[in-house]
């Protein structure tokens, strides 16, 4: 190799060290590389369901769980992200179901701000994506990343 090639490789390595690698050591970045807003305390993803679930209900929950475990393992471990599958028919889950206003099988996402605020949103788009696991997981990953950004 000539001297110019070595210089080019050196520049690329330096740029990687400066711009890419440090983001993985910052506590405010998800495992997928998305920035977490300093204003967000916690994101909760709940799959609410009844005792008897159909194929679609089970799939929505299974894909949601796989998505958070695949892309947000660090956030789950730190408590910045919570995931649970919640049977709304059980008395011990009544308070949580009431808080989220869950009436049936649904995927709800709650966001807690550091200022004490709380917002929740049902994501009904996931029901249209259960025929394509990769599409489902990519979609939900993006939704959760946006929640961490405060959007």
Secondary structure in CASP SS format (residue, H / E / C, confidence):
PFRMAT SS
TARGET T0000
AUTHOR 0000-0000-0000
METHOD secondary structure of the structure
MODEL  1
X C 1.00
X C 1.00
X H 1.00
X H 1.00
X H 1.00
X H 1.00
X H 1.00
X H 1.00
X H 1.00
X H 1.00
X H 1.00
X H 1.00
X H 1.00
X H 1.00
X H 1.00
X H 1.00
X H 1.00
X H 1.00
X H 1.00
X H 1.00
X H 1.00
X H 1.00
X H 1.00
X H 1.00
X H 1.00
X C 1.00
X C 1.00
X C 1.00
X E 1.00
X C 1.00
X C 1.00
X C 1.00
X C 1.00
X C 1.00
X E 1.00
X C 1.00
X C 1.00
X C 1.00
X C 1.00
X E 1.00
X E 1.00
X E 1.00
X E 1.00
X E 1.00
X E 1.00
X E 1.00
X E 1.00
X E 1.00
X E 1.00
X C 1.00
X C 1.00
X C 1.00
X C 1.00
X C 1.00
X H 1.00
X H 1.00
X H 1.00
X H 1.00
X H 1.00
X H 1.00
X H 1.00
X H 1.00
X H 1.00
X H 1.00
X H 1.00
X H 1.00
X H 1.00
X H 1.00
X H 1.00
X H 1.00
X H 1.00
X C 1.00
X H 1.00
X H 1.00
X H 1.00
X H 1.00
X H 1.00
X H 1.00
X C 1.00
X C 1.00
X E 1.00
X E 1.00
X E 1.00
X E 1.00
X E 1.00
X E 1.00
X E 1.00
X C 1.00
X C 1.00
X C 1.00
X H 1.00
X H 1.00
X H 1.00
X H 1.00
X H 1.00
X H 1.00
X H 1.00
X H 1.00
X H 1.00
X H 1.00
X C 1.00
X C 1.00
X C 1.00
X C 1.00
X C 1.00
X E 1.00
X E 1.00
X E 1.00
X E 1.00
X E 1.00
X E 1.00
X E 1.00
X E 1.00
X C 1.00
X C 1.00
X C 1.00
X C 1.00
X E 1.00
X E 1.00
X E 1.00
X E 1.00
X E 1.00
X C 1.00
X C 1.00
X H 1.00
X H 1.00
X H 1.00
X H 1.00
X H 1.00
X C 1.00
X C 1.00
X C 1.00
X H 1.00
X H 1.00
X H 1.00
X H 1.00
X H 1.00
X H 1.00
X H 1.00
X H 1.00
X H 1.00
X H 1.00
X H 1.00
X H 1.00
X H 1.00
X H 1.00
X H 1.00
X H 1.00
X C 1.00
X C 1.00
X C 1.00
END
